[in-house]
Each structure stands twice: as structure tokens, then as C-alpha cells.
């Protein structure tokens, strides 16, 4: 079988979160974890879920687009404030 999309898991800090899953999804995740363990190294199903969510969020074009637009809006919002500060400082120095 070819490599799984998720690949090897990086070592990162964690935050505890409790979720409720439908039984069929839990069974599917357990099967995925078993295959991942067979291909790479032993891993618990719960350890895979954050990486799966990260991959999902990272591949969501709508989310990336929305996030990029919000970042550009923040940059535009900060830019006029800094130019106002500079022109205000220049005005004070020449007066």
C-alpha cells in the first residue's frame, strides 16, 4: 500500500480537548491508526486526530482565502496609523 496522506507525525506541544464522535467514525479512525502504525510506528488513534484536523484545515481553500483576506485587512489598518504617526511627528518637528 502507498504511503498515507498524513505521513509521519511531528513532535509538538499539546492542549487537552474532549470531543464526542459517532461510533462509525471512531471505528474508521481506529482502522486508520492501525494502518498508520503498520506503515510508520505505533500510534494511538487519539494522537492522529490533531494531525488530521491540521491537514484538513490547511487544505481548506475557503479558510485559507478568508484568513489571507483578514491578514491583508489588518495590514491595511495598521499602515495608515503608522503613516499618521510619522506625519504627526514630522509636523511637530517642523513647527
MMTF fields as JSON, N, C-alpha, C and O atoms, coordinates in Angstrom:
{
  "mmtfVersion": "1.0.0",
  "mmtfProducer": "UNKNOWN",
  "numBonds": 379,
  "numAtoms": 380,
  "numGroups": 95,
  "numChains": 1,
  "numModels": 1,
  "chainsPerModel": [1],
  "groupsPerChain": [95],
  "chainIdList": ["A"],
  "bondAtomList": [4, 2, 8, 6, 12, 10, 16, 14, 20, 18, 24, 22, 28, 26, 32, 30, 36, 34, 40, 38, 44, 42, 48, 46, 52, 50, 56, 54, 60, 58, 64, 62, 68, 66, 72, 70, 76, 74, 80, 78, 84, 82, 88, 86, 92, 90, 96, 94, 100, 98, 104, 102, 108, 106, 112, 110, 116, 114, 120, 118, 124, 122, 128, 126, 132, 130, 136, 134, 140, 138, 144, 142, 148, 146, 152, 150, 156, 154, 160, 158, 164, 162, 168, 166, 172, 170, 176, 174, 180, 178, 184, 182, 188, 186, 192, 190, 196, 194, 200, 198, 204, 202, 208, 206, 212, 210, 216, 214, 220, 218, 224, 222, 228, 226, 232, 230, 236, 234, 240, 238, 244, 242, 248, 246, 252, 250, 256, 254, 260, 258, 264, 262, 268, 266, 272, 270, 276, 274, 280, 278, 284, 282, 288, 286, 292, 290, 296, 294, 300, 298, 304, 302, 308, 306, 312, 310, 316, 314, 320, 318, 324, 322, 328, 326, 332, 330, 336, 334, 340, 338, 344, 342, 348, 346, 352, 350, 356, 354, 360, 358, 364, 362, 368, 366, 372, 370, 376, 374],
  "bondOrderList": [1, 1, 1, 1, 1, 1, 1, 1, 1, 1, 1, 1, 1, 1, 1, 1, 1, 1, 1, 1, 1, 1, 1, 1, 1, 1, 1, 1, 1, 1, 1, 1, 1, 1, 1, 1, 1, 1, 1, 1, 1, 1, 1, 1, 1, 1, 1, 1, 1, 1, 1, 1, 1, 1, 1, 1, 1, 1, 1, 1, 1, 1, 1, 1, 1, 1, 1, 1, 1, 1, 1, 1, 1, 1, 1, 1, 1, 1, 1, 1, 1, 1, 1, 1, 1, 1, 1, 1, 1, 1, 1, 1, 1, 1],
  "groupList": [{"groupName": "UNK", "atomNameList": ["N", "CA", "C", "O"], "elementList": ["N", "C", "C", "O"], "formalChargeList": [0, 0, 0, 0], "bondAtomList": [1, 0, 2, 1, 3, 2], "bondOrderList": [1, 1, 2], "singleLetterCode": "X", "chemCompType": "L-PEPTIDE LINKING"}],
  "groupTypeList": [0, 0, 0, 0, 0, 0, 0, 0, 0, 0, 0, 0, 0, 0, 0, 0, 0, 0, 0, 0, 0, 0, 0, 0, 0, 0, 0, 0, 0, 0, 0, 0, 0, 0, 0, 0, 0, 0, 0, 0, 0, 0, 0, 0, 0, 0, 0, 0, 0, 0, 0, 0, 0, 0, 0, 0, 0, 0, 0, 0, 0, 0, 0, 0, 0, 0, 0, 0, 0, 0, 0, 0, 0, 0, 0, 0, 0, 0, 0, 0, 0, 0, 0, 0, 0, 0, 0, 0, 0, 0, 0, 0, 0, 0, 0],
  "groupIdList": [1, 2, 3, 4, 5, 6, 7, 8, 9, 10, 11, 12, 13, 14, 15, 16, 17, 18, 19, 20, 21, 22, 23, 24, 25, 26, 27, 28, 29, 30, 31, 32, 33, 34, 35, 36, 37, 38, 39, 40, 41, 42, 43, 44, 45, 46, 47, 48, 49, 50, 51, 52, 53, 54, 55, 56, 57, 58, 59, 60, 61, 62, 63, 64, 65, 66, 67, 68, 69, 70, 71, 72, 73, 74, 75, 76, 77, 78, 79, 80, 81, 82, 83, 84, 85, 86, 87, 88, 89, 90, 91, 92, 93, 94, 95],
  "secStructList": [7, 7, 7, 7, 1, 1, 7, 1, 7, 7, 7, 7, 7, 7, 7, 7, 7, 7, 7, 7, 7, 7, 2, 2, 2, 2, 2, 2, 2, 2, 2, 2, 2, 2, 2, 2, 2, 2, 2, 1, 1, 7, 7, 7, 2, 2, 2, 2, 2, 2, 2, 2, 2, 2, 2, 2, 2, 2, 6, 7, 2, 2, 2, 2, 2, 2, 2, 2, 2, 2, 2, 2, 2, 2, 2, 2, 2, 2, 2, 2, 2, 2, 2, 2, 2, 2, 2, 2, 2, 2, 2, 2, 2, 2, 7],
  "xCoordList": [0.844, 0.0, 0.884, 1.904, 0.524, 1.316, 1.227, 0.384, 2.117, 2.112, 0.753, 0.056, 0.39, -0.848, -0.638, 0.493, -1.684, -1.6, -1.015, -0.291, -1.325, -0.899, 0.605, 1.19, 1.241, 2.686, 3.115, 2.289, 4.419, 4.955, 4.472, 4.235, 4.329, 3.82, 4.959, 5.923, 4.863, 5.88, 5.653, 4.554, 6.673, 6.563, 6.257, 7.043, 5.118, 4.711, 4.076, 3.707, 3.949, 3.238, 1.751, 1.265, 1.032, -0.371, -1.259, -0.793, -2.548, -3.603, -4.679, -5.056, -5.183, -6.195, -7.57, -7.953, -8.311, -9.651, -10.475, -9.973, -11.704, -12.569, -13.573, -14.202, -13.727, -14.706, -15.572, -15.187, -16.73, -17.638, -17.725, -17.968, -17.524, -17.537, -18.641, -18.959, -19.228, -20.131, -19.331, -18.168, -19.948, -19.239, -18.61, -17.464, -19.322, -18.683, -17.408, -16.449, -17.399, -16.199, -15.071, -13.925, -15.361, -14.343, -13.746, -12.532, -14.577, -14.077, -13.17, -12.125, -13.567, -12.756, -11.41, -10.371, -11.444, -10.202, -9.299, -8.081, -9.879, -9.088, -8.424, -7.263, -9.155, -8.596, -7.472, -6.441, -7.673, -6.636, -5.393, -4.272, -5.592, -4.462, -3.706, -2.478, -4.432, -3.777, -2.914, -1.79, -3.428, -2.659, -1.462, -0.365, -1.678, -0.585, 0.504, 1.692, 0.104, 1.057, 1.831, 3.024, 1.157, 1.812, 2.862, 3.944, 2.551, 3.46, 4.591, 5.7, 4.34, 5.33, 5.785, 6.754, 5.095, 5.424, 4.122, 3.139, 4.088, 2.846, 2.319, 3.069, 1.029, 0.405, -1.029, -1.722, -1.454, -2.808, -3.731, -3.315, -4.968, -5.939, -6.034, -6.041, -6.106, -6.247, -5.069, -5.234, -3.888, -2.714, -2.791, -2.161, -3.545, -3.669, -4.645, -4.465, -5.661, -6.75, -6.262, -6.675, -5.41, -4.957, -4.246, -4.407, -3.466, -2.735, -3.698, -3.497, -4.732, -5.751, -6.495, -6.745, -6.838, -7.531, -6.641, -7.107, -5.372, -4.433, -4.326, -4.312, -4.252, -4.181, -5.467, -5.427, -6.598, -7.882, -7.969, -8.297, -7.678, -7.761, -6.773, -7.098, -5.583, -4.574, -4.928, -4.439, -5.773, -6.132, -7.455, -7.896, -8.091, -9.381, -9.143, -8.74, -9.397, -9.135, -9.945, -9.432, -11.198, -12.043, -11.492, -11.482, -11.04, -10.462, -9.186, -8.996, -8.298, -7.039, -7.316, -6.656, -8.285, -8.632, -9.168, -8.768, -10.065, -10.635, -9.562, -9.557, -8.663, -7.579, -6.628, -6.172, -6.337, -5.457, -6.106, -5.433, -7.398, -8.105, -8.087, -7.88, -8.301, -8.272, -6.881, -6.756, -5.839, -4.468, -4.169, -3.523, -4.651, -4.438, -5.2, -4.692, -6.411, -7.2, -6.494, -6.496, -5.89, -5.153, -3.939, -3.627, -3.25, -2.076, -2.487, -1.809, -3.577, -4.058, -4.462, -4.227, -5.068, -5.476, -4.292, -4.373, -3.205, -2.013, -1.229, -0.601, -1.248, -0.445, -0.826, 0.066, -2.123, -2.462, -2.098, -1.705, -2.214, -1.882, -0.405, -0.034, 0.447, 1.877, 2.246, 3.136, 1.588, 1.898, 1.382, 1.997, 0.263, -0.246, 0.734, 0.992, 1.263, 2.229, 3.475, 3.999, 3.949, 5.135, 4.858, 5.659, 3.748, 3.471, 3.203, 3.545, 2.59, 2.381, 3.701, 3.88, 4.632, 5.941, 6.708, 7.41, 6.589, 7.279, 6.696, 7.429, 5.373, 4.723, 5.165, 5.363, 5.318, 5.742, 7.176, 7.516, 8.027, 9.429, 9.642, 10.597, 8.745, 8.946, 8.269, 8.535, 7.399, 6.651, 7.385, 6.868],
  "yCoordList": [-1.188, 0.0, 1.245, 1.265, 2.279, 3.524, 4.24, 3.924, 5.208, 5.994, 6.655, 6.974, 6.852, 7.554, 9.049, 9.526, 9.773, 11.226, 11.899, 12.887, 11.371, 12.009, 11.919, 12.857, 10.843, 10.714, 10.598, 10.365, 10.763, 10.674, 11.857, 12.943, 11.637, 12.672, 13.471, 12.885, 14.807, 15.632, 15.645, 15.349, 15.982, 16.12, 17.585, 18.467, 17.847, 19.218, 19.268, 18.234, 20.478, 20.675, 20.411, 20.459, 20.136, 19.762, 20.525, 21.054, 20.568, 21.102, 20.034, 19.49, 19.718, 18.679, 19.218, 20.326, 18.393, 18.752, 17.474, 16.451, 17.509, 16.342, 16.515, 17.566, 15.467, 15.511, 14.258, 13.244, 14.339, 13.202, 12.828, 13.683, 11.532, 11.036, 10.006, 9.264, 9.948, 8.844, 7.54, 7.54, 6.43, 5.147, 4.752, 4.302, 4.905, 4.515, 5.315, 4.771, 6.593, 7.402, 6.933, 6.863, 6.61, 6.107, 4.812, 4.618, 3.936, 2.677, 2.946, 2.312, 3.883, 4.236, 4.826, 4.505, 5.684, 6.268, 5.197, 5.246, 4.235, 3.136, 2.33, 1.941, 2.082, 1.351, 2.147, 1.586, 3.449, 4.315, 4.29, 4.195, 4.375, 4.357, 3.033, 3.009, 1.947, 0.643, 0.606, 0.106, 1.129, 1.156, 2.102, 1.789, 3.248, 4.208, 3.561, 3.722, 2.836, 2.138, 1.079, 0.885, 0.399, -0.631, -0.01, -0.572, 1.143, 1.777, 2.551, 2.59, 3.162, 4.045, 3.52, 2.765, 3.916, 3.495, 3.407, 4.042, 2.635, 2.5, 3.864, 4.697, 4.076, 5.341, 5.079, 4.223, 5.819, 5.738, 6.565, 7.574, 6.13, 6.844, 8.313, 9.189, 8.586, 9.965, 10.837, 12.042, 10.254, 11.024, 11.45, 12.433, 10.731, 11.076, 12.224, 12.995, 12.338, 13.292, 14.733, 15.39, 15.265, 16.648, 16.853, 17.895, 15.87, 15.99, 15.914, 16.583, 15.103, 15.026, 16.365, 16.851, 16.944, 18.237, 19.335, 20.186, 19.313, 20.3, 20.177, 21.18, 18.936, 18.711, 19.172, 19.753, 18.912, 19.329, 20.854, 21.409, 21.52, 22.984, 23.593, 24.559, 23.034, 23.549, 23.362, 24.099, 22.385, 22.135, 22.786, 22.633, 23.505, 24.145, 25.497, 26.464, 25.548, 26.782, 27.963, 29.078, 27.729, 28.81, 29.409, 30.629, 28.563, 29.039, 29.82, 30.899, 29.276, 29.979, 31.333, 32.317, 31.394, 32.647, 33.657, 34.821, 33.209, 34.081, 34.572, 35.74, 33.69, 34.047, 35.058, 35.997, 34.861, 35.782, 37.162, 38.179, 37.204, 38.491, 39.221, 40.434, 38.497, 39.115, 39.661, 40.734, 38.937, 39.404, 40.665, 41.588, 40.694, 41.904, 43.089, 44.211, 42.86, 43.944, 44.483, 45.692, 43.609, 44.066, 44.889, 45.897, 44.458, 45.2, 46.582, 47.569, 46.659, 47.962, 48.849, 50.057, 48.261, 49.021, 49.56, 50.659, 48.834, 49.269, 50.296, 51.171, 50.217, 51.098, 52.575, 53.399, 52.954, 54.371, 54.903, 56.064, 54.107, 54.568, 54.9, 55.898, 54.066, 54.347, 55.551, 56.308, 55.766, 56.943, 58.208, 59.266, 58.122, 59.263, 59.626, 60.804, 58.631, 58.871, 59.551, 60.494, 59.059, 59.671, 61.111, 61.998, 61.359, 62.722, 63.641, 64.823, 63.099, 63.898, 64.261, 65.385, 63.312, 63.58, 64.57, 65.426, 64.473, 65.403, 66.804, 67.793, 66.881, 68.176, 68.835, 70.049, 68.009, 68.569, 69.062, 70.064, 68.371, 68.756, 70.036, 70.775, 70.295, 71.471, 72.718, 73.829, 72.545, 73.682, 74.439, 75.425],
  "zCoordList": [0.0, 0.0, 0.0, 0.689, -0.751, -0.762, 0.584, 1.423, 0.764, 1.994, 2.197, 1.234, 3.445, 3.768, 3.625, 3.709, 3.415, 3.245, 4.486, 4.374, 5.657, 6.894, 7.122, 7.664, 6.734, 6.895, 8.348, 9.231, 8.594, 9.956, 10.786, 10.258, 12.086, 12.977, 13.601, 14.094, 13.587, 14.245, 15.758, 16.228, 16.499, 17.957, 18.261, 17.916, 18.907, 19.223, 20.606, 21.163, 21.161, 22.42, 22.21, 21.08, 23.285, 23.158, 24.134, 25.143, 23.809, 24.664, 24.729, 23.691, 25.9, 26.039, 25.65, 26.026, 24.876, 24.419, 24.339, 23.876, 24.771, 24.72, 23.596, 23.474, 22.76, 21.674, 21.718, 22.3, 21.107, 21.003, 19.534, 18.682, 19.233, 17.861, 17.667, 18.597, 16.482, 16.177, 16.13, 15.726, 16.54, 16.586, 15.249, 15.234, 14.118, 12.845, 12.544, 11.998, 12.897, 12.678, 13.579, 13.135, 14.832, 15.752, 15.216, 15.278, 14.696, 14.129, 12.934, 12.787, 12.083, 10.914, 11.34, 10.763, 12.347, 12.859, 13.459, 13.286, 14.159, 14.714, 13.598, 13.72, 12.517, 11.378, 10.729, 10.359, 10.592, 10.018, 10.907, 10.408, 12.221, 13.15, 13.056, 13.134, 12.89, 12.755, 11.496, 11.531, 10.392, 9.149, 9.276, 8.812, 9.9, 10.122, 10.975, 10.695, 12.007, 12.869, 12.098, 12.329, 11.189, 10.39, 9.47, 9.298, 8.878, 7.924, 8.587, 8.053, 9.729, 10.336, 11.698, 11.787, 12.738, 14.094, 14.876, 14.496, 15.962, 16.728, 17.175, 17.684, 16.978, 17.344, 17.796, 17.245, 18.792, 19.305, 18.402, 17.833, 18.282, 17.446, 17.845, 16.981, 19.133, 19.611, 19.2, 19.01, 19.06, 18.654, 17.19, 16.801, 16.382, 14.962, 14.71, 13.768, 15.535, 15.274, 15.12, 14.164, 16.001, 15.799, 14.462, 13.826, 14.04, 12.779, 11.591, 10.577, 11.723, 10.68, 10.568, 9.465, 11.698, 11.686, 11.11, 10.352, 11.471, 10.935, 9.408, 8.694, 8.924, 7.478, 6.796, 5.711, 7.433, 6.867, 6.789, 5.74, 7.887, 7.917, 6.922, 6.232, 6.85, 5.926, 4.471, 3.615, 4.173, 2.774, 2.378, 1.239, 3.29, 3.011, 2.332, 2.978, 1.032, 0.269, 0.781, 0.865, 1.12, 1.621, 2.9, 3.067, 3.792, 5.05, 4.802, 5.363, 3.954, 3.66, 3.033, 3.367, 2.128, 1.476, 2.49, 2.488, 3.343, 4.368, 5.327, 5.716, 5.703, 6.619, 5.967, 6.619, 4.688, 3.972, 3.845, 4.014, 3.551, 3.443, 4.774, 4.814, 5.862, 7.187, 7.493, 8.083, 7.099, 7.31, 6.517, 7.013, 5.27, 4.449, 5.031, 5.019, 5.54, 6.134, 7.376, 7.604, 8.183, 9.365, 8.956, 9.59, 7.891, 7.433, 6.928, 7.213, 6.189, 5.701, 6.865, 6.837, 7.891, 9.071, 9.839, 10.387, 9.898, 10.642, 9.859, 10.456, 8.541, 7.711, 7.859, 8.058, 7.77, 7.935, 9.317, 9.435, 10.341, 11.693, 11.795, 12.412, 11.19, 11.271, 10.43, 10.819, 9.274, 8.464, 9.149, 9.016, 9.882, 10.623, 11.735, 11.986, 12.382, 13.46, 12.895, 13.486, 11.734, 11.14, 10.728, 11.025, 10.054, 9.605, 10.79, 10.752, 11.85, 13.054, 13.698, 14.167, 13.724, 14.307, 13.462, 14.001, 12.124, 11.258, 11.422, 11.423, 11.56, 11.756, 13.049, 13.108, 14.099, 15.387, 15.318, 15.947, 14.559, 14.483, 13.673, 13.912, 12.709, 11.863, 12.435, 11.977, 13.43, 13.95, 15.003, 15.528]
}
